[in-house]
Amino acid sequence: MDSLLDKYKEEFNNFLDEEGDIVIGSFSMPPSIILESMDEESYKEQLLEFVEGKKVAFKETIYTDFPAPIAYFFERTKNSSENENHQLQLLRSTWESIIFILYATVLGEIHNQNFDLTHIRLFRNKRISNDHNGTLSDRLGWKMEFIQKALEYDRDNSNNLKCSDFIESRHIETLKELNHERNSFSHIAALNPVQAKERYDLLLPKVYDLLFDLSFLENISIIKYKQNNGALTNIRFNRFDGHSLREVNYDKEFSTAELTSLSHIFNSENMLMEFDNDIFCVSPFIHFIKEGNSQKLVICYYKKINQNTGLWIYEPIAGAETEVEIDSSTINYNINNLLSV
């Protein structure tokens, strides 16, 4: 909790100081400094209340502004579960979505920045490969270890990745704890309603605190190129924010130089990510299928390779199918083939 308090300390101080300094004769000092120096315990209690107040309001931000997969599962967890076991499974899908989104974001930025992975080592000092034992692994543990080690290396060296400023080791450790819980109840044939409710009540605060601490995700959007919109430099995308999973038209103006540098990923076969003002490709790790006669776009996570057919297995976020197989050659710009490994 202390790290979370430190994160909001400056904002809290600005809140205390918004009326200006306290002036007594020639003495002048901001209220935040006076309170912290004279009664540190009271200062910390009020800071905690300030953070807790922000957390209460933050739920709506997750519903409306977080990347669609996270928002979708979290909203269903709170509002659309069928029973206690289903609610627990939806909560599990929420934190797994966090892992998939963070993993795709880090890999997308690594590719975008031409970040060299050759010096990074994972389990038992292994180098990173771009096959089913590496970046295409189906193991959530591998993904979390990769995120942690890649960002630690970046912070210790070049510090080129924006993700390094937002994703801390404590976030990955929390995800590892949640994944351990997932493994424990996944091996149980069926939790009774009371057991499922107890697990849910224990894990929900951890997941919500994690989402609150990863508030930068509200500045990340999954987008897909749609078409030029009139002028050559005005591009229309489909954007997937919030829990509805509905694609929304999103128009963005680019300079000629920006358009030149991004034109290789602006096609209808890729899934992209916008992180603040940066845009980069995240296919194949986040991809899509078109479902039904309406050709509705459904976001998918890469899961694993079918070792018999060579096709790649994806998990749709929602829809009629729990798994789909995609020929990787149909992915127009596959960043996995281009990573420096």
C-alpha positions as CSV (number, residue, x, y, z in Angstrom):
1,M,0.0,0.0,0.0
2,D,2.9,2.4,0.7
3,S,3.9,2.3,-3.0
4,L,0.3,3.2,-3.9
5,L,0.3,6.1,-1.4
6,D,3.6,7.4,-2.8
7,K,2.1,7.3,-6.3
8,Y,-0.7,9.7,-5.3
9,K,1.2,11.8,-2.8
10,E,1.9,14.7,-5.2
11,E,-1.7,14.8,-6.3
12,F,-2.8,14.8,-2.6
13,N,-0.4,17.6,-1.7
14,N,-1.8,19.7,-4.6
15,F,-5.3,19.1,-3.3
16,L,-4.3,20.3,0.1
17,D,-2.4,23.3,-1.3
18,E,-4.9,24.5,-3.9
19,E,-6.1,27.4,-1.6
20,G,-2.5,28.7,-1.3
21,D,0.1,28.9,1.5
22,I,-0.8,29.5,5.1
23,V,0.6,32.9,6.0
24,I,1.2,34.1,9.5
25,G,3.1,37.4,9.5
26,S,6.3,36.8,7.6
27,F,5.8,33.0,7.8
28,S,4.5,31.3,4.7
29,M,4.3,27.5,4.0
30,P,2.0,25.1,2.0
31,P,-0.5,23.3,4.2
32,S,0.7,19.9,3.0
33,I,4.2,20.5,4.4
34,I,2.8,21.8,7.6
35,L,0.6,18.8,8.1
36,E,3.2,16.2,7.2
37,S,5.9,17.8,9.4
38,M,3.7,18.4,12.4
39,D,1.5,15.3,12.4
40,E,2.8,12.6,10.1
41,E,0.3,10.1,11.3
42,S,-2.7,12.4,10.5
43,Y,-1.1,13.2,7.2
44,K,-0.9,9.6,6.3
45,E,-4.5,8.9,7.4
46,Q,-5.8,11.7,5.2
47,L,-3.7,10.6,2.3
48,L,-5.1,7.1,2.7
49,E,-8.7,8.5,2.7
50,F,-7.9,10.5,-0.4
51,V,-6.6,7.4,-2.3
52,E,-9.6,5.3,-1.1
53,G,-11.9,7.9,-2.4
54,K,-10.3,7.8,-5.8
55,K,-10.5,4.0,-5.8
56,V,-14.3,4.1,-5.3
57,A,-14.8,6.3,-8.4
58,F,-12.2,4.4,-10.4
59,K,-14.6,1.4,-11.2
60,E,-16.3,3.5,-13.9
61,T,-13.0,4.3,-15.5
62,I,-12.3,0.6,-15.8
63,Y,-15.7,0.0,-17.4
64,T,-15.4,2.8,-19.9
65,D,-11.7,3.5,-20.7
66,F,-9.7,0.4,-20.1
67,P,-8.7,-1.9,-23.0
68,A,-11.9,-3.9,-24.0
69,P,-10.9,-7.4,-22.8
70,I,-10.1,-6.2,-19.2
71,A,-13.1,-4.0,-19.0
72,Y,-15.4,-6.6,-20.4
73,F,-14.5,-9.3,-17.9
74,F,-14.3,-7.0,-14.9
75,E,-17.8,-5.5,-15.7
76,R,-19.3,-9.0,-16.1
77,T,-17.6,-10.1,-12.8
78,K,-19.4,-7.3,-11.0
79,N,-22.7,-7.3,-12.9
80,S,-23.4,-10.3,-15.0
81,S,-22.3,-13.5,-13.3
82,E,-24.7,-16.4,-13.1
83,N,-23.5,-17.9,-9.8
84,E,-20.6,-17.9,-7.3
85,N,-18.4,-20.2,-9.4
86,H,-19.1,-18.2,-12.6
87,Q,-18.2,-15.0,-10.8
88,L,-14.9,-16.5,-9.6
89,Q,-14.1,-17.6,-13.2
90,L,-14.9,-14.2,-14.6
91,L,-12.6,-12.6,-12.0
92,R,-9.9,-15.1,-13.1
93,S,-10.5,-14.0,-16.7
94,T,-10.0,-10.4,-15.6
95,W,-6.5,-10.9,-14.3
96,E,-5.6,-13.2,-17.2
97,S,-6.7,-10.4,-19.5
98,I,-4.3,-8.0,-17.6
99,I,-1.4,-10.5,-18.3
100,F,-2.3,-10.8,-22.0
101,I,-2.7,-7.0,-22.5
102,L,0.6,-6.2,-20.6
103,Y,2.4,-8.9,-22.6
104,A,1.2,-7.6,-25.9
105,T,1.9,-4.0,-25.0
106,V,5.5,-4.8,-23.9
107,L,6.2,-6.9,-27.0
108,G,4.6,-4.3,-29.3
109,E,6.7,-1.5,-27.8
110,I,9.9,-3.7,-27.9
111,H,9.4,-4.3,-31.6
112,N,8.5,-0.6,-32.2
113,Q,11.7,0.6,-30.4
114,N,14.0,-2.1,-32.0
115,F,14.8,-3.2,-28.5
116,D,17.4,-5.9,-28.4
117,L,16.4,-9.0,-26.4
118,T,19.6,-11.0,-26.8
119,H,21.0,-10.0,-23.4
120,I,17.9,-11.0,-21.4
121,R,17.8,-14.4,-19.7
122,L,14.8,-16.1,-18.2
123,F,14.3,-19.4,-16.4
124,R,17.6,-21.2,-15.8
125,N,19.5,-18.5,-17.7
126,K,17.8,-19.3,-21.0
127,R,17.9,-17.0,-23.9
128,I,14.6,-15.8,-25.4
129,S,13.4,-17.5,-28.6
130,N,10.5,-16.7,-30.8
131,D,9.0,-20.2,-31.0
132,H,6.5,-22.1,-28.7
133,N,9.2,-22.3,-26.0
134,G,9.6,-18.5,-26.1
135,T,7.5,-15.6,-27.1
136,L,4.8,-18.0,-28.5
137,S,4.7,-20.0,-25.2
138,D,1.2,-20.8,-23.9
139,R,2.4,-20.5,-20.3
140,L,1.2,-17.4,-18.4
141,G,4.2,-17.9,-16.1
142,W,6.5,-17.4,-19.0
143,K,4.7,-14.3,-20.1
144,M,5.0,-12.7,-16.6
145,E,8.6,-13.7,-16.3
146,F,9.4,-12.1,-19.7
147,I,7.6,-8.9,-18.8
148,Q,9.5,-8.6,-15.5
149,K,12.9,-9.4,-16.9
150,A,12.6,-7.3,-20.0
151,L,11.5,-4.2,-18.1
152,E,14.1,-4.7,-15.4
153,Y,16.8,-4.9,-18.1
154,D,15.5,-1.7,-19.7
155,R,15.4,0.2,-16.5
156,D,19.0,-0.9,-15.7
157,N,20.2,0.0,-19.2
158,S,18.7,2.1,-21.9
159,N,15.3,3.0,-20.3
160,N,13.8,3.3,-23.8
161,L,10.5,1.6,-23.1
162,K,7.6,3.7,-21.9
163,C,6.2,0.5,-20.2
164,S,9.1,0.6,-17.8
165,D,7.7,3.8,-16.3
166,F,4.4,2.2,-15.5
167,I,4.8,-1.6,-15.0
168,E,6.6,-2.4,-11.7
169,S,7.9,-5.6,-10.3
170,R,5.2,-5.4,-7.6
171,H,2.5,-5.6,-10.3
172,I,4.0,-8.8,-11.8
173,E,4.4,-10.3,-8.3
174,T,0.7,-9.7,-7.7
175,L,-0.2,-11.4,-11.0
176,K,2.0,-14.3,-10.1
177,E,0.2,-14.7,-6.8
178,L,-3.1,-14.5,-8.6
179,N,-1.9,-17.1,-11.1
180,H,-1.0,-19.4,-8.3
181,E,-4.5,-19.1,-6.9
182,R,-5.8,-19.8,-10.4
183,N,-3.8,-23.0,-10.5
184,S,-5.0,-24.1,-7.1
185,F,-8.7,-23.8,-7.8
186,S,-8.4,-25.0,-11.4
187,H,-7.4,-28.4,-10.1
188,I,-10.4,-28.7,-7.9
189,A,-13.3,-30.5,-9.7
190,A,-15.9,-28.0,-8.4
191,L,-16.0,-25.5,-5.6
192,N,-19.3,-25.4,-3.8
193,P,-21.0,-21.9,-3.7
194,V,-19.6,-21.1,-0.2
195,Q,-16.0,-22.0,-1.2
196,A,-16.3,-20.0,-4.5
197,K,-17.7,-17.0,-2.6
198,E,-14.8,-17.1,-0.1
199,R,-12.2,-17.3,-2.8
200,Y,-13.9,-14.4,-4.7
201,D,-14.1,-12.2,-1.6
202,L,-10.4,-12.9,-1.0
203,L,-9.2,-12.2,-4.5
204,L,-11.4,-9.3,-5.6
205,P,-9.6,-6.7,-3.5
206,K,-6.3,-7.8,-4.9
207,V,-7.5,-7.6,-8.5
208,Y,-9.1,-4.2,-8.0
209,D,-6.1,-2.7,-6.2
210,L,-4.0,-4.0,-9.1
211,L,-6.2,-2.4,-11.7
212,F,-6.2,0.9,-9.7
213,D,-2.4,0.7,-9.5
214,L,-2.2,0.1,-13.3
215,S,-4.3,3.2,-14.0
216,F,-2.1,4.0,-17.0
217,L,-4.1,1.3,-18.9
218,E,-6.9,3.9,-19.4
219,N,-4.4,5.5,-21.9
220,I,-4.1,2.3,-23.9
221,S,-6.5,1.4,-26.7
222,I,-6.7,-1.6,-29.0
223,I,-7.3,-0.2,-32.5
224,K,-7.6,-1.5,-36.1
225,Y,-7.0,0.4,-39.3
226,K,-10.2,0.9,-41.3
227,Q,-9.7,3.4,-44.1
228,N,-8.4,6.8,-45.1
229,N,-11.0,9.3,-44.1
230,G,-11.1,12.0,-46.8
231,A,-7.6,13.6,-46.6
232,L,-4.7,11.2,-47.0
233,T,-3.4,12.0,-43.5
234,N,-6.7,11.5,-41.8
235,I,-7.1,7.9,-40.8
236,R,-10.2,6.1,-39.5
237,F,-9.7,3.2,-37.0
238,N,-12.0,0.9,-35.1
239,R,-11.3,1.4,-31.4
240,F,-12.1,-1.1,-28.7
241,D,-12.4,0.6,-25.3
242,G,-14.6,-0.3,-22.4
243,H,-16.8,-3.3,-21.5
244,S,-19.2,-3.3,-24.5
245,L,-16.6,-4.8,-27.0
246,R,-18.3,-2.7,-29.6
247,E,-15.9,-1.2,-32.2
248,V,-16.2,2.6,-32.4
249,N,-15.0,4.7,-35.3
250,Y,-12.0,6.7,-34.2
251,D,-10.4,9.4,-36.5
252,K,-6.9,10.5,-36.0
253,E,-4.8,13.1,-38.0
254,F,-1.2,12.4,-38.8
255,S,1.6,14.4,-40.2
256,T,3.1,13.2,-43.4
257,A,6.3,12.0,-41.6
258,E,4.2,10.1,-39.1
259,L,2.1,8.5,-41.8
260,T,5.3,7.5,-43.7
261,S,6.7,5.8,-40.6
262,L,3.5,3.9,-39.8
263,S,2.2,3.0,-43.3
264,H,3.6,-0.5,-43.1
265,I,1.3,-1.4,-40.2
266,F,-1.8,0.4,-41.5
267,N,-3.7,-2.4,-43.1
268,S,-6.9,-4.3,-42.3
269,E,-5.1,-7.5,-41.3
270,N,-3.4,-6.2,-38.1
271,M,-4.4,-5.3,-34.6
272,L,-2.7,-2.2,-33.3
273,M,-2.3,-0.5,-30.0
274,E,-2.3,3.2,-29.2
275,F,-0.4,4.0,-26.1
276,D,-0.7,7.8,-25.4
277,N,0.3,9.1,-28.8
278,D,2.4,6.1,-29.9
279,I,0.9,3.5,-32.3
280,F,2.4,0.1,-32.8
281,C,1.4,-3.4,-34.0
282,V,0.5,-6.1,-31.5
283,S,-0.4,-8.9,-33.9
284,P,-0.1,-11.9,-33.5
285,F,-0.4,-11.6,-29.7
286,I,-3.6,-9.6,-29.8
287,H,-5.5,-10.4,-33.0
288,F,-9.1,-10.8,-34.3
289,I,-11.6,-12.9,-36.1
290,K,-14.7,-12.0,-38.1
291,E,-17.8,-13.7,-36.8
292,G,-21.0,-14.6,-38.5
293,N,-22.7,-13.0,-41.5
294,S,-22.3,-9.5,-40.0
295,Q,-18.5,-10.0,-40.0
296,K,-18.4,-8.6,-36.5
297,L,-14.8,-8.1,-35.2
298,V,-14.0,-10.3,-32.2
299,I,-10.8,-9.6,-30.3
300,C,-8.6,-12.7,-29.6
301,Y,-5.6,-13.6,-27.6
302,Y,-2.9,-15.9,-29.0
303,K,-2.8,-19.1,-26.9
304,K,-0.5,-21.7,-28.5
305,I,0.4,-23.6,-31.6
306,N,-1.4,-26.7,-32.6
307,Q,1.6,-29.0,-32.9
308,N,-0.3,-31.3,-35.3
309,T,-1.5,-28.8,-37.8
310,G,0.9,-25.9,-37.3
311,L,-2.1,-23.5,-37.0
312,W,-2.2,-21.0,-34.2
313,I,-4.9,-21.3,-31.5
314,Y,-6.6,-18.2,-30.4
315,E,-9.1,-17.5,-27.6
316,P,-11.9,-15.1,-28.5
317,I,-12.9,-12.6,-25.8
318,A,-16.5,-13.3,-26.4
319,G,-18.6,-15.1,-29.0
320,A,-19.8,-18.5,-30.0
321,E,-16.4,-20.3,-30.0
322,T,-14.0,-20.8,-27.1
323,E,-11.1,-21.4,-29.5
324,V,-10.3,-20.7,-33.1
325,E,-7.4,-21.7,-35.3
326,I,-5.7,-19.2,-37.6
327,D,-3.1,-19.7,-40.3
328,S,-0.2,-17.5,-39.2
329,S,0.6,-16.7,-42.8
330,T,-2.6,-14.6,-43.0
331,I,-1.2,-12.2,-40.5
332,N,0.1,-9.4,-42.6
333,Y,2.6,-7.9,-40.3
334,N,3.7,-10.5,-37.7
335,I,5.9,-8.8,-35.1
336,N,7.0,-12.1,-33.6
337,N,9.0,-12.8,-36.8
338,L,10.7,-9.4,-36.5
339,L,11.6,-9.3,-32.8
340,S,15.3,-9.1,-31.9
341,V,15.7,-12.4,-30.1
